[in-house]
Amino acid sequence: MGKGKGKNKPNDDRPSKSKHRGANGHHIRQNNKHMEIKQYGHSKSKQLFPVKLAMWDFDHCDPKRCSGKKLERLGLITSLKVGQRFQGIVISPNGKSVVCPNDRSIVEKYGASVVECSWARLDEIPFNKIGGKHERLLPYLVAANQVNYGRPWRLNCVEAIAACFAIIGRMDWASDLLSHFSWGLGFLELNNELLQIYQNCTDSESVKKAEEEWLLKLKEENQKRKQEVQNTDIWMMGNVNRKMNSLNISDEEEEEDDRFESISKPVKYDNLGNIIEERECEVEEEEEKEREEEWEIKYDSLGNIVTS
Ligand SMILES: C[S@@+](CC[C@H](N)C(=O)[O-])C[C@H]1O[C@@H](n2cnc3c(N)ncnc32)[C@H](O)[C@@H]1O
């Protein structure tokens, strides 16, 4: 496990008691935390958000960049121990169905929770000892945080909770929570259209269907762009019968071509935002090459077309 001091860190990794503690017996950092809460004019015992927010913190992340830790410093979220269950919605990579508007009553009554850990270390999380009855994945949404900006599915903790609130139709809670982060409200702007679509769904299946339709639309737009880029390439190349390597292309222009290539390649993600190798795409390229070879016109020494 990494450095830090979350509730779910093994004991031998914890710093020794004595010198890092302040006058009230709390850690110096905890004292800072109390100061931060005091700035807001609240005490820790009082719930500062309209519903309960909780997290299992595995201390994998840099505390300065960790949105869960910031929510904790603000007194908005409480930490849970391994072995503790949560009654509300548990937004988790271990979920089987997605958050949906029908979850609203559960969230309003029991709140929402997340698993504060590193995306790269999910295999270290004892998912059988945390969670609850209502574990959920989030449908396709794009991160706006500074670490994973533009990346689908990989939201940080505050984005994940805000996304859950937005989907169940509590945009007020979503923006309240995100307003504590400089980039926060950008998350709602970036995903505005899609969030509205999810809000108009009912159960998990209908959200899943809306997600699939959205992804299909993205794929089609991508293919259209790819086609446009190919057409532009042909237009810019002039005589398409001339072989590429006989053209006098400068390094700069070649770089330009590479960029078009990467833009035009469709990228597919799995549920956790990992890029899936596009087999389909490779097969398409192979077929395209074969077709090109098939269509290449060959001439004999007298200029007659040779059919192969
Ligand atoms: C892996 S942690 C990373 C936290 C990050 N270090 C931060 O600063 O907040 C993000 C957590 O948000 C929730 N989450 C984010 N995106 C999710 C998704 N697409 N499906 C399910 N849970 C998600 C999960 O609880 C996940 O463990």
The ligand as an SDF file (V2000), in Angstrom:
LIG
                    3D

 27 29  0  0  0  0  0  0  0  0999 V2000
  -10.6820    4.9550   -8.4020 C   0  0  0  0  0  0  0  0  0  0  0  0
  -11.1370    6.3250   -7.4010 S   0  0  0  0  0  0  0  0  0  0  0  0
  -10.0070    7.5790   -7.9150 C   0  0  0  0  0  0  0  0  0  0  0  0
  -10.1630    8.7500   -6.9830 C   0  0  0  0  0  0  0  0  0  0  0  0
   -9.2540    9.8960   -7.2720 C   0  0  0  0  0  0  0  0  0  0  0  0
   -7.9720    9.6260   -6.7730 N   0  0  0  0  0  0  0  0  0  0  0  0
   -9.7720   11.1880   -6.6590 C   0  0  0  0  0  0  0  0  0  0  0  0
   -8.9890   12.1310   -6.5090 O   0  0  0  0  0  0  0  0  0  0  0  0
  -10.9400   11.3060   -6.3740 O   0  0  0  0  0  0  0  0  0  0  0  0
  -12.6530    6.9220   -8.0790 C   0  0  0  0  0  0  0  0  0  0  0  0
  -13.8740    6.2860   -7.4470 C   0  0  0  0  0  0  0  0  0  0  0  0
  -15.0230    6.9570   -7.9560 O   0  0  0  0  0  0  0  0  0  0  0  0
  -16.0320    6.0160   -8.2880 C   0  0  0  0  0  0  0  0  0  0  0  0
  -16.1240    5.9250   -9.7640 N   0  0  0  0  0  0  0  0  0  0  0  0
  -15.5980    6.7740  -10.6610 C   0  0  0  0  0  0  0  0  0  0  0  0
  -15.9500    6.4530  -11.9190 N   0  0  0  0  0  0  0  0  0  0  0  0
  -16.7230    5.3460  -11.8220 C   0  0  0  0  0  0  0  0  0  0  0  0
  -17.4020    4.5400  -12.7770 C   0  0  0  0  0  0  0  0  0  0  0  0
  -17.3740    4.7950  -14.0860 N   0  0  0  0  0  0  0  0  0  0  0  0
  -18.1300    3.4820  -12.3270 N   0  0  0  0  0  0  0  0  0  0  0  0
  -18.1760    3.2080  -11.0040 C   0  0  0  0  0  0  0  0  0  0  0  0
  -17.5480    3.9340  -10.0450 N   0  0  0  0  0  0  0  0  0  0  0  0
  -16.8280    5.0030  -10.4440 C   0  0  0  0  0  0  0  0  0  0  0  0
  -15.5610    4.6980   -7.6650 C   0  0  0  0  0  0  0  0  0  0  0  0
  -15.9510    4.6630   -6.3250 O   0  0  0  0  0  0  0  0  0  0  0  0
  -14.0650    4.8220   -7.7850 C   0  0  0  0  0  0  0  0  0  0  0  0
  -13.3920    3.9420   -6.9250 O   0  0  0  0  0  0  0  0  0  0  0  0
  1  2  1  0
  2  3  1  0
  2 10  1  0
  3  4  1  0
  4  5  1  0
  5  6  1  0
  5  7  1  0
  7  8  2  0
  7  9  1  0
 10 11  1  0
 11 12  1  0
 11 26  1  0
 12 13  1  0
 13 14  1  0
 13 24  1  0
 14 15  1  0
 14 23  1  0
 15 16  2  0
 16 17  1  0
 17 18  1  0
 17 23  2  0
 18 19  1  0
 18 20  2  0
 20 21  1  0
 21 22  2  0
 22 23  1  0
 24 25  1  0
 24 26  1  0
 26 27  1  0
M  CHG  2   2   1   9  -1
M  END
$$$$
